[in-house]
Amino acid sequence: MRMIASTLTTDRLVLRHPQASDLRAYTAYCVSTRTRFTGGAFNAVQAFDKFSAMIGHWALRGFGRYVITRDGQPIGHVGPLQLDANEAPEMTWTLWDAAHEKQGFALEAAEAVRDHLLRDQGWDHLVIRIDPGNTASRRLAQKLGARFADDPAPQWLPGAVTYWLMAEVPA
């Protein structure tokens, strides 16, 4: 496997490894109702634990979720999560504050990660699991080119719908 980039840059965003300075913004997200589709809200201690896991994922797996930054400020995260090494990595994305919605940031960031992993790194696919009520994320998955899969929901996200994001097959 080639080296996963530690930083990705788009026209408007920089995607980078999580840093300690991101914890305040991440905690504000975790204690808010924005986490309703991901098992929250959480308290500050749980936010710290979750953020520590996000940082540690890079060390343990060699890849992980990037913090999305705009003008140097953290606004969300995007990228692969693999809790079980026997399962495909899951593509995830979240904007931490509603003020950053409806500007195309999540799609722009997710496209950059998708292209880096599936095209540049040669990964064959990513799985995407979404709470069925999260229509914005379902639309984003479709915009990324993901296809609905009739897979059972994982135990940790009952009722989730699954999409597969496949690498392009060369002609």
Summary of the structure (lengths in Angstrom):
residues: 171
radius of gyration: 15.1
end to end distance: 23.2
largest distance: 50.0
contacts: 502
relative contact order: 0.15
helix: 36%
strand: 24%
